[in-house]
């Protein structure tokens, strides 16, 4: 029994000394403790250092440092894990294939943290990119930000592949040949992409604009994507319109109107006198001219004229523009204008003409005897036979 216990103890010592890949178990335990220490250091670093830096950024008046801190906080918090794994593997003193594998793991983690930080750093840069909106549209600047993020992502992925000995060049060449084949079947995709760039470059419309494309859609632009544009109709239904259709079609952008038009034909009964018509015309012109809601010449045209003689009324044309282009405010101004016109017409003693048509008959038909219509001969013979 004593000999068996001694043999078992020797086996335990052999496992502890030799362990895995010739490294004793104690070194593995120590490596794990090193990694645990760095994890605890990560918690302390987050609790004291990062919280202190965050408190300092909150006290500043600029938003850039706040967004920068929020973007880089996650990569910085991940760094102690990378350091802990590196020092743990260094302590193990691995050789051969395990050493190569862990070296590549450490390299990959370092590349990952660097490009993770660069990817997140693009977000706070929008503070400076907004200055480019003077030259480009906000949507085009948004595309530029997405392109930078995509570039950092693909460069980081390619770097990690190179670390693991995977050549990126042949993959890109293969994708190039594949891209030629795909391009033949994806012409509409590239057409929509180019159309989207042209829309943004021409400033045809931007996010938030109210547009109308006859036979396609009318609503508010919510986003301009690489392939399609999202337009929210007034019934709140989303419509995804291909950029090519918006680039090739006639697009009416109501949001870029300088003023909003009111164009009415007001019908007055023929019983109105010339003086009454003059008072109506002058009253409407005075109201439109004196009201601050309407744009005055030369900013916008304004006409109040007796326009013609209709079938049932004398037409008074009102052609003017409001200063506001907001639909709700425009409707309110139209309503007040309608009240005023009705008041003016009633005050001068005239009346509005209802749409209609008068029929004048020179003579009425006189009474005539009812025409006698003889019965059919066949029916008459049949009645006589029955009698």
Secondary structure as GFF3:
##gff-version 3
##sequence-region A 1 387
A	DSSP	alpha_helix	2	18	.	.	.	ID=ss1
A	DSSP	alpha_helix	25	44	.	.	.	ID=ss2
A	DSSP	pi_helix	45	50	.	.	.	ID=ss3
A	DSSP	alpha_helix	51	59	.	.	.	ID=ss4
A	DSSP	alpha_helix	64	92	.	.	.	ID=ss5
A	DSSP	alpha_helix	96	124	.	.	.	ID=ss6
A	DSSP	alpha_helix	126	129	.	.	.	ID=ss7
A	DSSP	three_ten_helix	130	134	.	.	.	ID=ss8
A	DSSP	alpha_helix	138	163	.	.	.	ID=ss9
A	DSSP	alpha_helix	168	185	.	.	.	ID=ss10
A	DSSP	alpha_helix	187	202	.	.	.	ID=ss11
A	DSSP	beta_strand	210	213	.	.	.	ID=ss12
A	DSSP	beta_strand	217	224	.	.	.	ID=ss13
A	DSSP	beta_strand	228	233	.	.	.	ID=ss14
A	DSSP	beta_strand	238	242	.	.	.	ID=ss15
A	DSSP	alpha_helix	243	248	.	.	.	ID=ss16
A	DSSP	beta_strand	251	253	.	.	.	ID=ss17
A	DSSP	three_ten_helix	254	256	.	.	.	ID=ss18
A	DSSP	beta_strand	260	268	.	.	.	ID=ss19
A	DSSP	alpha_helix	274	290	.	.	.	ID=ss20
A	DSSP	beta_strand	303	309	.	.	.	ID=ss21
A	DSSP	beta_strand	314	322	.	.	.	ID=ss22
A	DSSP	alpha_helix	327	347	.	.	.	ID=ss23
A	DSSP	alpha_helix	377	386	.	.	.	ID=ss24
###
